[in-house]
Amino acid sequence: MSDALPVSLVCCGLIGTTVTDNGMVERAYAESIATQGVVTGTTAYARCMAWVHRSRGQSTIDVLRSLFPDSQATAQAAQLAFDRSYSAAVGRTGVVAMPGAELAIDKLHGTGARVCLISGFSRRLLGLVLDTLGWWDRIDLALSPDDVPRGCPWPDLALAAMLRLGVDDVRETVVAHGTESGVLCGRRSGAGAVVGVLTGTHTADRLRRAGATDVIGSVSALPDLLAAGSTPDAPVPGSSSESAVGAARATDDSGAAQVPLERRTTGL
């Protein structure tokens, strides 16, 4: 990222990047496909779960449509089962922020950057996670595939965030994500930097092959990575990148944070 450009927007993934997974997503997929007759111990189950792992970061409905390509109704029924399963898991155990994620978001805001969370969850599940965490006042925007024509790996989520938050130049945006699809979303959007996060599903090599300009151990290292942009020779804690991205600096005088996604109490 050019030193002449500020970082005015940071788009972060949700599960695996800013929020811990604890196997809840995989279990929800397993339970959702079981409702359609694909059960553990079968070849079909193993094949489906391998595809789920490969496709993490994409919208849940797109993943399920890929698993049940011959029946839109089956995919939609599985989507409802996924939402019920994940919602029930949240009701039992809650959700937990990734260590250092809340402080990282606060530090990013301190530079003048705005923060958008992007997710493959339905709008209803995304709202449930944010309600449970109490994050509505911590972020500026949250987007799900329900808010755009296409989810990751397409660029729509990142571009929608830029448009809604008034980014002047796509290169002023940083996308941080723990999946191949999330990294591809950032690259295709023209973001100035795309940071792979190793607490997500996919490996460093896979994130780099998808186009990550930097790879960090966790989102807690993101503010330091951005702050080190003006001194690329300085070591960046938690980063495996060879050069850092552009320095973040204050650019927004708009005042109050915006959360266009309707706040709601959810439960399936």
C-alpha positions as CSV (number, residue, x, y, z in Angstrom):
1,M,0.0,0.0,0.0
2,S,1.3,3.4,-0.9
3,D,2.5,5.6,1.9
4,A,0.5,8.4,0.3
5,L,-2.8,6.7,1.1
6,P,-4.4,6.4,4.5
7,V,-6.1,3.3,5.8
8,S,-9.7,4.5,6.1
9,L,-11.5,1.1,6.2
10,V,-10.6,-2.3,7.6
11,C,-12.8,-5.2,6.7
12,C,-12.4,-8.2,9.0
13,G,-13.8,-11.7,8.7
14,L,-16.0,-12.8,11.6
15,I,-15.7,-16.5,12.6
16,G,-12.0,-17.5,12.8
17,T,-10.7,-14.0,12.5
18,T,-12.4,-11.9,15.1
19,V,-14.6,-14.5,16.8
20,T,-13.5,-18.0,17.9
21,D,-14.9,-21.0,16.1
22,N,-14.6,-23.9,18.6
23,G,-15.8,-26.3,15.9
24,M,-19.3,-24.8,16.0
25,V,-19.5,-24.1,12.3
26,E,-18.4,-27.6,11.3
27,R,-20.9,-29.1,13.7
28,A,-23.7,-27.0,12.3
29,Y,-22.8,-28.1,8.7
30,A,-22.7,-31.7,9.8
31,E,-26.1,-31.4,11.5
32,S,-27.6,-29.6,8.5
33,I,-26.5,-32.2,5.9
34,A,-27.7,-34.9,8.3
35,T,-31.2,-33.6,8.0
36,Q,-31.0,-34.3,4.3
37,G,-29.8,-37.9,4.8
38,V,-26.0,-37.4,4.6
39,V,-24.8,-38.9,7.9
40,T,-21.5,-39.6,9.5
41,G,-19.6,-42.7,8.6
42,T,-20.5,-42.6,4.9
43,T,-18.5,-41.6,1.9
44,A,-20.9,-38.9,1.0
45,Y,-20.5,-37.4,4.4
46,A,-16.7,-37.4,4.2
47,R,-16.9,-35.8,0.7
48,C,-19.3,-33.1,1.9
49,M,-17.3,-32.2,4.9
50,A,-14.1,-32.0,2.8
51,W,-15.9,-29.5,0.6
52,V,-17.1,-27.6,3.6
53,H,-13.5,-27.1,4.8
54,R,-12.4,-26.1,1.3
55,S,-15.2,-23.6,0.9
56,R,-15.0,-21.9,4.4
57,G,-15.5,-18.2,4.1
58,Q,-18.2,-18.5,1.4
59,S,-21.8,-17.9,2.3
60,T,-23.4,-20.9,3.9
61,I,-26.2,-21.1,1.3
62,D,-23.7,-21.2,-1.5
63,V,-21.8,-24.0,0.2
64,L,-25.0,-26.0,0.6
65,R,-26.1,-25.3,-2.9
66,S,-22.8,-26.8,-4.0
67,L,-23.5,-29.9,-1.9
68,F,-27.0,-30.3,-3.2
69,P,-26.8,-28.9,-6.7
70,D,-29.9,-30.8,-8.0
71,S,-32.4,-29.3,-5.5
72,Q,-32.7,-25.7,-4.5
73,A,-35.3,-26.7,-1.9
74,T,-32.9,-29.2,-0.3
75,A,-30.2,-26.6,0.0
76,Q,-32.6,-24.1,1.5
77,A,-33.8,-26.7,4.0
78,A,-30.2,-27.5,4.9
79,Q,-29.6,-23.7,5.4
80,L,-32.4,-23.5,7.9
81,A,-31.1,-26.5,9.7
82,F,-27.6,-24.9,9.8
83,D,-29.0,-21.7,11.3
84,R,-31.0,-23.6,13.9
85,S,-27.9,-25.7,14.8
86,Y,-25.6,-22.7,15.2
87,S,-28.2,-20.6,17.0
88,A,-28.7,-23.5,19.5
89,A,-25.0,-23.8,20.0
90,V,-24.7,-20.1,20.8
91,G,-27.6,-20.4,23.2
92,R,-25.7,-23.2,25.0
93,T,-22.2,-21.8,25.1
94,G,-22.3,-18.3,23.8
95,V,-19.6,-16.9,21.5
96,V,-16.2,-15.7,22.4
97,A,-14.1,-12.9,20.8
98,M,-10.7,-14.0,19.4
99,P,-8.0,-13.0,22.0
100,G,-7.0,-9.4,21.4
101,A,-9.7,-8.8,18.8
102,E,-11.6,-6.1,20.8
103,L,-8.4,-4.2,21.6
104,A,-7.4,-4.5,17.9
105,I,-10.7,-3.0,16.8
106,D,-10.3,-0.2,19.3
107,K,-6.8,0.5,18.1
108,L,-7.9,0.6,14.5
109,H,-10.6,3.1,15.4
110,G,-7.9,5.1,17.2
111,T,-6.1,5.6,13.9
112,G,-9.2,7.0,12.3
113,A,-10.0,3.8,10.4
114,R,-13.5,2.4,10.4
115,V,-14.1,-1.3,10.9
116,C,-16.6,-3.5,9.0
117,L,-17.1,-7.2,9.8
118,I,-17.9,-9.4,6.9
119,S,-19.4,-12.9,7.2
120,G,-20.7,-15.9,5.3
121,F,-23.5,-16.2,7.8
122,S,-27.1,-15.2,7.1
123,R,-28.0,-11.7,8.3
124,R,-30.0,-13.4,11.1
125,L,-27.0,-15.4,12.4
126,L,-24.7,-12.4,12.0
127,G,-27.0,-10.4,14.2
128,L,-27.1,-13.1,16.8
129,V,-23.3,-13.2,17.1
130,L,-23.1,-9.4,17.4
131,D,-25.9,-9.3,19.9
132,T,-24.3,-12.0,22.0
133,L,-20.9,-10.2,21.9
134,G,-22.4,-6.8,22.5
135,W,-20.4,-5.4,19.5
136,W,-22.9,-3.2,17.8
137,D,-21.3,-0.1,19.3
138,R,-17.7,-1.4,18.7
139,I,-18.0,-1.6,14.9
140,D,-19.1,0.7,12.1
141,L,-20.8,-1.8,9.8
142,A,-21.5,-5.5,9.5
143,L,-22.4,-7.2,6.3
144,S,-23.7,-10.6,5.4
145,P,-24.3,-12.2,1.9
146,D,-27.9,-11.2,2.4
147,D,-26.8,-7.6,1.9
148,V,-25.1,-8.1,-1.5
149,P,-25.6,-10.0,-4.7
150,R,-22.7,-12.4,-4.0
151,G,-20.7,-13.4,-0.9
152,C,-17.0,-14.3,-0.8
153,P,-14.9,-15.1,-2.9
154,W,-16.6,-12.4,-5.0
155,P,-15.7,-8.7,-4.1
156,D,-19.2,-7.6,-3.3
157,L,-18.9,-7.5,0.5
158,A,-15.7,-5.4,0.6
159,L,-17.0,-3.1,-2.2
160,A,-20.3,-2.7,-0.4
161,A,-18.5,-1.7,2.8
162,M,-16.4,0.9,0.8
163,L,-19.6,2.4,-0.7
164,R,-21.6,2.5,2.6
165,L,-18.7,4.0,4.5
166,G,-17.7,6.5,1.9
167,V,-14.2,5.3,1.0
168,D,-12.7,7.6,-1.6
169,D,-10.2,5.1,-3.0
170,V,-10.4,1.3,-2.8
171,R,-6.7,1.2,-2.0
172,E,-7.5,2.9,1.3
173,T,-9.1,-0.4,2.4
174,V,-7.5,-3.3,4.2
175,V,-9.2,-6.8,4.2
176,A,-8.1,-9.2,6.9
177,H,-9.5,-12.8,6.7
178,G,-8.6,-16.3,7.7
179,T,-9.9,-18.1,4.6
180,E,-9.0,-18.4,0.9
181,S,-12.4,-17.0,-0.1
182,G,-12.0,-14.0,2.2
183,V,-8.6,-13.2,0.8
184,L,-9.9,-13.5,-2.8
185,C,-12.7,-11.1,-1.9
186,G,-10.2,-8.6,-0.8
187,R,-7.9,-9.0,-3.8
188,R,-10.8,-8.8,-6.3
189,S,-12.1,-5.6,-4.6
190,G,-8.8,-3.8,-5.2
191,A,-8.1,-3.3,-1.5
192,G,-4.7,-1.8,-0.9
193,A,-3.7,-4.7,1.4
194,V,-5.1,-8.1,2.0
195,V,-4.0,-9.8,5.2
196,G,-4.3,-13.5,5.9
197,V,-5.0,-14.4,9.5
198,L,-3.8,-17.8,10.7
199,T,-6.5,-18.3,13.4
200,G,-8.9,-19.0,10.5
201,T,-9.5,-22.2,8.6
202,H,-6.8,-22.2,5.9
203,T,-3.0,-22.4,6.0
204,A,-0.5,-19.6,5.4
205,D,0.5,-21.1,2.0
206,R,-3.1,-21.3,0.9
207,L,-3.7,-17.7,2.0
208,R,-0.6,-16.5,0.2
209,R,-1.6,-18.4,-3.0
210,A,-5.0,-16.7,-2.8
211,G,-3.2,-13.3,-2.9
212,A,-2.6,-12.3,0.7
213,T,0.0,-9.4,0.8
214,D,0.7,-10.3,4.5
215,V,0.1,-13.1,6.9
216,I,-0.2,-12.6,10.6
217,G,-0.7,-15.0,13.5
218,S,-3.9,-13.4,14.7
219,V,-6.0,-10.2,14.3
220,S,-4.3,-8.8,17.4
221,A,-1.2,-8.1,15.3
222,L,-3.1,-6.2,12.7
223,P,-2.8,-2.7,14.2
224,D,1.0,-3.1,14.6
225,L,1.3,-4.3,11.0
226,L,-0.5,-1.3,9.7
227,A,1.4,1.1,12.0
228,A,4.7,-0.3,10.7
229,G,3.8,0.5,7.1
230,S,6.1,3.6,7.1
231,T,9.1,1.6,8.4
232,P,9.0,-1.6,6.4
233,D,12.3,-2.8,7.8
234,A,10.9,-2.9,11.3
235,P,9.8,-6.3,12.7
236,V,6.1,-6.8,13.0
237,P,5.0,-9.0,15.9
238,G,3.0,-12.0,14.6
239,S,3.6,-11.2,11.0
240,S,5.3,-13.4,8.4
241,S,5.3,-10.7,5.7
242,E,8.5,-9.4,4.2
243,S,7.2,-5.9,4.0
244,A,4.4,-4.1,5.9
245,V,1.4,-2.3,4.5
246,G,0.8,1.5,4.5
247,A,0.6,3.5,7.7
248,A,-2.9,4.1,9.1
249,R,-3.8,7.6,9.9
250,A,-6.9,9.6,10.8
251,T,-9.1,10.4,7.8
252,D,-12.7,10.5,9.0
253,D,-14.4,13.5,10.6
254,S,-17.9,12.1,10.2
255,G,-18.4,11.6,13.9
256,A,-20.7,8.8,15.1
257,A,-20.2,5.2,14.0
258,Q,-22.7,3.8,11.5
259,V,-24.2,0.3,11.8
260,P,-26.6,0.1,8.8
261,L,-27.5,-3.5,9.6
262,E,-30.7,-3.5,11.6
263,R,-30.1,-4.4,15.3
264,R,-32.2,-7.2,16.4
265,T,-32.5,-9.9,18.9
266,T,-32.3,-13.2,17.0
267,G,-33.1,-16.8,17.7
268,L,-34.2,-19.6,15.6
